[in-house]
Each structure stands twice: as structure tokens, then as C-alpha cells.
Amino acid sequence: MIELDAARRLLLAACPPPRPVELPVPDAAGCVLARDVTAGTDVPPFDNSSVDGYAVRAADVVGAEPGRPVELAVLGTVLAGAVADRPVAAGQAWKVMTGAPLPPGADAVVMVERSEPVDGGRRVRLSAAAPAGAGVRRAGSDVARDELVLAAGTVLRPAHLGVLGSVGRQRVPVFRRPRVGVLVTGDELIAAGELGPGQIYESNRAMLLALVRQAHCEPVDLGIARDDVPALQSRLAEVIGLCDVILTCGGVSMGDADPVKAVLDRLGRLTALQVAIRPAKPFAFGVLDGPTLLIGLPGNPVSALVSFQLLAAPALRHLMGYPQPFPRPVPAIAAGGFGRARHDGRTGYLRASTEFGPDGRLHARPVTGQDSHQLAASADATALAVVPDGVEIRAGDELSVLLFD
């Protein structure tokens, strides 16, 4: 057997380097910046009002307070997107809306809640003083021209896309999303219809396609292949070059009829591993002509889920340029007993549901049914609980969990 970290190093070493592309900003969520992005303009580009109110000269409202208001002439109203057509002089004010450019001559804004229009709105009584700069967003106060906005290696979240929009970027340099084909294998599998002798409904494909999509990659459904080496070789040959990664499910264990290893020996370079984890010990990967990376997951549903989270997902993130592709363990409190792991050199990754308790800490409870074929219990799982070799986890113990995305 090989330790998980060593298996990951071998897999990532086989991955081709990330490929930079330019994408429209709205399409770049989840991608990684390939280059630094700097601002081509100040944000905001001009001084503007941060509140609805009246733009004034601060000197004109000194001492204003309830019961002793200052009365000023109102020159008009400036909406966001408009500009004042004349400056503010002594004894004058412009009514301004939030985001409206600050009129020339004004250096403060009194909130509308401290105002009382008089003479049909041609004048206003202000019952609050406003020092210079009050109620004003200065040009460049968010981002200054030529300032570094986002550094290369940033994983773009929705707020980052807003920042890029605020500096006028329509396209952004990122590492491209891999196209990931999902192919499940097995003579016993059918997608729908009446079950025949020895048949089962195929369940892994929809799960893996969703996991690929959740990893911000482009999923491609390659269907179900029979356990036949020539047919599988022909099917893989058809999609080499169409996909950056082919994710197979099944056919990588030690069984006599497992075809994926045999096909990889013909089409490319194969590395077949027995990883020191439970479940999901069998794992394979290789590089096909193209080059296309093939990742072979075990066929048992829970093993496929765990193997994807621990091995395939980090490889996909590595292909996308993620600076930290591996899931990070977080501390939790066992809300129930996880039992004792068998002392056989393997680390257990048990499915768990998690929630924050009244103590503000994360609590993890094992789901019922931990065997590698028991997928139904996974619907309630939000994490994998890490149970080291031979260790017993009782209720109340501290443990590490890997949260699902």
C-alpha cells in the first residue's frame, strides 16, 4: 500500500501544467487568476455622496442642531448618473442622491433625515453640522488607479467578479476549466428499465458529473461501458483529445475481469495503486495519447465518492492552477461515536453530518451505514471524518473532518 500523500504527489506529477485563457468576467467564478490585475481607473472615479441628503459647504452648517437649524437655498437635485450644472456658493445647497457626484464647491453632505424642506423645496433647514468630508466617498477611496486589485493565484469568488467589474474589466486572464469526461464501467449496470438477473441501476455517473461541476470543471457524460477490453479501448480512443481528463468508475480493483487497467496498458502509461485509506483503496491513473489524463476510481459508490474527494478533486484543482488543491482538515467535536478503526495501516474516512453547536464549535456525527456500497446514507453527509489507523473516536472526542464543497 501507499500513503495518501504519496499517491497525491504521483498523481499531480502526471498532470499537465495549467493552461491560461481569457474569459468574460461573469464566466470566471471558481477559476484561478493567471496574471495580476491592476486598476485602470480610480474607484470610485469621482467624489460622490454616500447618503441621500444635501451637498453643502461645511462652513455654512457650523453649529446647526435641532432647534437651531441653518436655512440654505436649494439649487436643484442631482441624481446618480447626473452632474450639477453650477457650483455651490455660500448659503446654497444641492439635494443629492446616494452615488451622485459631489457638486463643485461642496465639501460635505448632510443626511436627508436632518433636513426640512421649506418654500416648496426651494429652501431647506438643516439641523445637523457636517465637517468637511462627511457623507462623501472620495475618488479612489476603494481602489486607486494602477493599484494591484487581485493577485495571480486568486481563486475567483463572486465578490472578486464584482471588484473586476468595478475597475472596468470585461475579460480576465485565468487558467482554463478542464473538460472532464465521466465514464462508468460494468456489465451489471443499467441506467433505467426493468432489472434483469444480476443487474443493478447505475448510480455513480450522476453523482460524479455533479461533483465535477461543483469543482468548477466542465462535465461530459460518456455513458456506460461494458466490461470488454476492445469495446472500452474503442470508446476511450473516441474521446481522447475531446476531454482533458477522463474519469472512469469501476474496473481498477484486483478482479479478474477489471478492464480499465488492461486498456490503459494498451493506450498509455498506467499507475495502479493500493492507497492506504478506507474506503477507496484501489486507484489508478495514467496519461493517454493526446495527452489526456485518465483517473480511475473504484466502482463501489461510497468508494467512488471518497476517492473523488481525496484524489480526483485535488488533481482537477491542480489543473486549474489552484495554489492549494488539497482539502484542508478542520477541527470538530464527535457528536457520536465513530468506533475504532481497524489496525491495518489504513486511515478511515467516514461520512459524517456536521453542524455548529451552541458552543460555537463544529460537531460531527457519523451517518448510519458506512460500508462502501451504502450510498443512501451519503445524502446526509457533509464531511469526511478522519479516523487514524487503530484509533477509537468516542462521543466528545476531538477529530479532524474534511468538509465537502
Buried (B, 14 or more C-beta within 10 A) or exposed (E): BBBBEEBBEEBBEBBBEBBBBEBEBEEBBBBBBBBEBBBEBBBBBEBBBBBBBBBBBBEBBEEBEEEEBBBBEBBBBBEEEEEBEEEBEEEBBBBBBBBBBBBBBBBBBBBBEBBEBEEEEEBBBBBBBBEEEBBBBBBBBBBBBEEEBBEBBBBBEEEBBEBBEBBEBEEBBBBBBBBBBBBBBBBBBBEEEEEEEEBEEBBBBEBBBEBBEEBBBBBBBBEBBBBBBEBBBEBBBEBBEEBBBBBBBBBBBEEEEBBBBBBBEBBBEBBBBBBBBBBBBBBBBBBBEBBBBBBBBBBBBBBBBBBBBBBBBBBBBBBBBBEEBBBEBEEBBBBBBBBEBEEEEBBBBBBBBBEEEEEEEBBBBBBEEBEBEBBEBBEEBBBBBBBEBBBEBEEEEEBBBBBBE
